[in-house]
Amino acid sequence: MSLKNLQTKIGIPADGSWGAGTFKAAMAYYKLTPVRAAHFFAQTAHETGGFTLFSENLNYSTKGLRGIFGKYFPSDAIASQYERKAEKIANRVYASRMGNGPESSGDGWRYRGRGALQLTGKDNYKVFADYCKRPDVMSNPDLVATELAFESAMFFFERNKLWAICDQGVTDAAILSITKKINGGTHGLADRSEKTKKYIGWATSATPAPAVVAAPKAAPAVTSDMQLSEHFNLKEFTKSETAIRKRIDNTPGPEHAQNLKNVCEKILEPVRKRFGKPVRINSGYRGPALNAAVGGSSKSQHCNGEAVDFEIDGLANPELAKWVSQNCEFDQVILEFYDAKEGPNSGWVHASYNSKGTNRKQLLTAVTVNGKTVYKPGLVS
């Protein structure tokens, strides 16, 4: 989330600046009274460093870990193994509490603090997902740092009965009480107080809110039977025996579904047209929960809907990989675990497309050496 994202969401010109106009438009969009808006946006402005930080920063040094999380890092020797490794730190600090699994589960990082008031922990994410009727929050928790950043903070206000305190007015006592509920102490009280009193002035001033601009057309709802392109359906990309067995919802959010559409358009439809045969999808989208269950890398493009593993029955996978590399837009093409002795459909082809950045045009071959996967440059069959 950013101020420009917020302004776009509430339907006003996105200039990225926070002032009386944006404040009033947000107050109207979220249907807040002036007093509630003053308290809410003052607290969230302070907590996010002026609406710039919506995801927990866990980039700690050894000294920082010892000082802040001494319970979990009782010695320099242990802390030094985690220094500047945000994902490892989150998995240790948040392990086996707030509904999270053990450190090895990855839940600590998956459900780390996000949003305007840092929603944290699997249980809290689940309650919030149910509250806003967005089950995709569990498979795509980054939504809390982007689309639902302020909604998650409002959930905190409602769950902790802070609106009733807001309704007492913009007083020093109310500001102190809300601060303690959010912070657990009085850190930043002066800044929170200053902002609250400034914002109530904005709320009651004659400054008009910016004119509402036409909202962009909403993305279609993601359903399990969504058609991604002429020949490919979402079910082909989300099917998983592990997901069925473990009852994991592997439905992607709108952004990842759009990435899958791009993969179909840039890679799979050209393949289907060239060879005139059905393309078999072996692996497509893997949400965080499924990715963790199968031991996948958290950096896998499968997690973003940007990659697909596929083949065509009867067509040699090296030939398929070569054609894709020469005729399609792609980020990576990997010929994975092909062995000519096992026939043309030995292994599979992995291909990806980066929807937002530069596509690297990287060609690799994956082989097994002494029980480990090794990636060789180029397509080697």
TIMARMAR-814537 format. One record per residue (C-alpha): residue number from 1; x, y, z. Coordinates in steps of 0.02 Angstrom, whole numbers, m for minus. Example, Ala and Ser with C-alpha at 12.3 -4.5 7.8 and 13.67 -1.06 7.14 Angstrom:
2
1, 615, m225, 390
2, 684, m53, 357
***
This chain:
381
1, 0, 0, 0
2, 55, 177, m33
3, m32, 345, m28
4, m53, 336, m217
5, m134, 164, m198
6, m250, 231, m64
7, m297, 382, m168
8, m334, 272, m318
9, m439, 157, m210
10, m545, 298, m138
11, m566, 375, m310
12, m467, 537, m306
13, m316, 598, m408
14, m163, 500, m351
15, m30, 630, m315
16, 49, 534, m169
17, 28, 674, m42
18, m65, 670, 123
19, m165, 824, 165
20, m338, 885, 212
21, m411, 839, 43
22, m353, 657, 46
23, m400, 644, 230
24, m578, 702, 196
25, m597, 587, 46
26, m535, 438, 149
27, m652, 486, 291
28, m798, 485, 170
29, m745, 324, 83
30, m731, 228, 247
31, m888, 312, 318
32, m801, 377, 474
33, m860, 520, 583
34, m737, 666, 597
35, m685, 613, 772
36, m660, 430, 724
37, m564, 480, 568
38, m449, 596, 666
39, m403, 460, 791
40, m391, 321, 662
41, m282, 408, 533
42, m171, 489, 666
43, m131, 320, 742
44, m104, 234, 575
45, 1, 379, 509
46, 116, 362, 659
47, 125, 172, 651
48, 168, 171, 465
49, 295, 312, 469
50, 183, 429, 373
51, 96, 294, 270
52, 257, 221, 200
53, 282, 57, 295
54, 148, m77, 286
55, 251, m234, 316
56, 355, m277, 469
57, 541, m240, 456
58, 639, m385, 529
59, 811, m340, 462
60, 900, m348, 630
61, 1084, m356, 673
62, 1150, m477, 805
63, 1147, m336, 932
64, 970, m290, 885
65, 910, m470, 902
66, 990, m486, 1072
67, 915, m322, 1131
68, 739, m340, 1061
69, 713, m528, 1053
70, 831, m588, 1189
71, 709, m725, 1239
72, 730, m806, 1069
73, 914, m764, 1045
74, 995, m797, 1214
75, 1174, m787, 1147
76, 1274, m696, 1015
77, 1317, m865, 938
78, 1133, m902, 904
79, 1088, m725, 853
80, 1231, m714, 729
81, 1157, m860, 632
82, 1000, m756, 602
83, 1077, m584, 579
84, 997, m486, 434
85, 896, m640, 382
86, 720, m572, 400
87, 628, m732, 351
88, 727, m840, 471
89, 704, m712, 610
90, 514, m707, 587
91, 503, m896, 584
92, 596, m909, 750
93, 517, m763, 842
94, 338, m805, 795
95, 352, m995, 800
96, 223, m1099, 894
97, 114, m953, 948
98, m33, m852, 882
99, m86, m1007, 787
100, 80, m1024, 696
101, 168, m1191, 676
102, 348, m1226, 728
103, 495, m1130, 657
104, 511, m1254, 514
105, 332, m1221, 456
106, 372, m1048, 390
107, 213, m978, 470
108, 310, m844, 563
109, 364, m762, 401
110, 203, m804, 307
111, 95, m719, 439
112, 216, m582, 496
113, 156, m408, 539
114, 68, m319, 395
115, m56, m180, 371
116, m77, m8, 446
117, m74, m81, 622
118, 29, m240, 594
119, m91, m387, 594
120, 17, m533, 654
121, m3, m721, 674
122, m102, m855, 582
123, m249, m851, 703
124, m269, m663, 683
125, m257, m676, 494
126, m393, m809, 495
127, m509, m706, 604
128, m480, m555, 492
129, m509, m659, 334
130, m675, m718, 405
131, m720, m541, 461
132, m697, m465, 289
133, m755, m621, 196
134, m590, m637, 103
135, m529, m817, 118
136, m389, m776, m6
137, m303, m681, 135
138, m243, m849, 202
139, m163, m903, 38
140, m105, m728, m6
141, m68, m637, 158
142, 21, m495, 65
143, m155, m428, 33
144, m149, m361, 211
145, m1, m252, 165
146, m82, m189, 5
147, m266, m195, m39
148, m328, m222, 140
149, m201, m122, 240
150, m327, 0, 314
151, m467, m127, 326
152, m356, m233, 438
153, m325, m82, 550
154, m512, m48, 560
155, m535, m229, 608
156, m413, m199, 752
157, m510, m44, 807
158, m674, m139, 804
159, m608, m297, 886
160, m526, m198, 1027
161, m675, m80, 1051
162, m574, 75, 1006
163, m716, 160, 913
164, m805, 186, 1079
165, m651, 274, 1146
166, m642, 380, 988
167, m821, 434, 1017
168, m770, 513, 1182
169, m694, 653, 1077
170, m522, 718, 1034
171, m457, 731, 1212
172, m290, 694, 1290
173, m369, 553, 1389
174, m443, 470, 1234
175, m280, 486, 1136
176, m182, 411, 1281
177, m304, 266, 1300
178, m302, 222, 1114
179, m113, 236, 1107
180, m93, 112, 1251
181, m212, m10, 1165
182, m112, m2, 1003
183, 66, 18, 1066
184, 57, m69, 1234
185, 136, 88, 1306
186, 152, 272, 1263
187, 287, 269, 1130
188, 263, 414, 1009
189, 121, 488, 1112
190, 168, 669, 1071
191, 165, 636, 882
192, 3, 539, 892
193, m77, 679, 992
194, m16, 814, 873
195, m82, 721, 722
196, m251, 684, 800
197, m280, 866, 842
198, m221, 921, 669
199, m337, 797, 582
200, m492, 847, 680
201, m455, 1023, 619
202, m449, 959, 441
203, m611, 864, 466
204, m704, 1020, 519
205, m621, 1142, 399
206, m699, 1210, 241
207, m568, 1127, 130
208, m664, 1019, 4
209, m614, 841, m34
210, m541, 814, m208
211, m666, 774, m344
212, m694, 588, m360
213, m624, 515, m520
214, m700, 368, m610
215, m650, 207, m526
216, m558, 81, m632
217, m659, m68, m688
218, m652, m201, m554
219, m560, m360, m594
220, m675, m510, m616
221, m694, m620, m464
222, m576, m768, m459
223, m673, m932, m467
224, m608, m1110, m475
225, m676, m1132, m652
226, m612, m965, m720
227, m560, m972, m902
228, m384, m900, m915
229, m371, m906, m1105
230, m448, m996, m1253
231, m378, m1167, m1209
232, m333, m1154, m1024
233, m438, m1155, m865
234, m386, m1106, m689
235, m422, m1282, m625
236, m275, m1347, m725
237, m158, m1229, m632
238, m223, m1254, m454
239, m253, m1442, m448
240, m151, m1529, m315
241, m170, m1694, m224
242, m77, m1617, m76
243, m200, m1471, m69
244, m347, m1592, m73
245, m272, m1706, 59
246, m227, m1563, 176
247, m383, m1461, 135
248, m283, m1312, 76
249, m372, m1176, m22
250, m257, m1150, m171
251, m361, m1016, m257
252, m254, m868, m313
253, m300, m686, m287
254, m342, m571, m433
255, m162, m515, m461
256, m93, m691, m468
257, m238, m748, m578
258, m191, m608, m699
259, m11, m670, m697
260, m74, m843, m746
261, m171, m766, m890
262, m11, m684, m949
263, 82, m851, m942
264, m56, m927, m1049
265, m52, m784, m1174
266, 136, m769, m1189
267, 186, m953, m1181
268, 52, m1086, m1176
269, m66, m1024, m1312
270, 78, m1002, m1437
271, 134, m1180, m1395
272, m42, m1248, m1417
273, m58, m1160, m1585
274, 111, m1218, m1649
275, 95, m1403, m1607
276, m94, m1421, m1619
277, m102, m1539, m1470
278, m166, m1524, m1291
279, m38, m1457, m1168
280, m30, m1552, m1004
281, m4, m1442, m850
282, 98, m1533, m717
283, 114, m1388, m595
284, 47, m1211, m599
285, m1, m1097, m455
286, 54, m1137, m278
287, m13, m1025, m140
288, 97, m1001, 15
289, 11, m1139, 115
290, 27, m1267, m24
291, 204, m1212, m65
292, 255, m1240, 115
293, 167, m1409, 119
294, 265, m1472, m31
295, 430, m1397, 27
296, 441, m1269, m114
297, 554, m1118, m113
298, 469, m959, m50
299, 548, m870, m199
300, 472, m987, m327
301, 382, m900, m470
302, 246, m1031, m451
303, 194, m936, m293
304, 157, m780, m396
305, 66, m869, m537
306, 211, m829, m653
307, 271, m1006, m691
308, 206, m1169, m761
309, 277, m1346, m782
310, 206, m1430, m937
311, 231, m1553, m1080
312, 145, m1621, m1235
313, 120, m1809, m1245
314, 232, m1886, m1377
315, 338, m1729, m1404
316, 516, m1733, m1339
317, 535, m1609, m1199
318, 702, m1542, m1264
319, 616, m1499, m1428
320, 473, m1415, m1334
321, 593, m1314, m1225
322, 695, m1260, m1376
323, 541, m1200, m1470
324, 479, m1098, m1321
325, 651, m1019, m1300
326, 655, m966, m1482
327, 475, m910, m1507
328, 400, m847, m1344
329, 423, m706, m1221
330, 487, m782, m1059
331, 587, m754, m901
332, 652, m932, m879
333, 643, m1092, m978
334, 711, m1244, m886
335, 723, m1419, m957
336, 696, m1518, m797
337, 760, m1694, m766
338, 754, m1755, m945
339, 830, m1927, m981
340, 823, m1986, m1162
341, 826, m2167, m1104
342, 656, m2143, m1023
343, 570, m2079, m1181
344, 518, m1909, m1250
345, 410, m1862, m1101
346, 545, m1890, m973
347, 547, m1742, m853
348, 456, m1583, m903
349, 476, m1404, m963
350, 468, m1261, m838
351, 431, m1089, m911
352, 395, m922, m828
353, 345, m746, m876
354, 376, m592, m768
355, 224, m479, m785
356, 300, m326, m699
357, 488, m325, m726
358, 619, m369, m853
359, 615, m546, m922
360, 789, m621, m911
361, 777, m746, m1054
362, 869, m870, m945
363, 895, m1048, m1010
364, 938, m1188, m887
365, 939, m1376, m874
366, 900, m1460, m708
367, 986, m1625, m669
368, 1014, m1731, m515
369, 1193, m1750, m453
370, 1226, m1853, m297
371, 1046, m1834, m243
372, 1043, m1644, m264
373, 968, m1535, m400
374, 1098, m1444, m504
375, 1056, m1311, m634
376, 1167, m1306, m787
377, 1167, m1156, m905
378, 1082, m1181, m1072
379, 967, m1320, m1134
380, 1069, m1479, m1122
381, 989, m1642, m1175
***
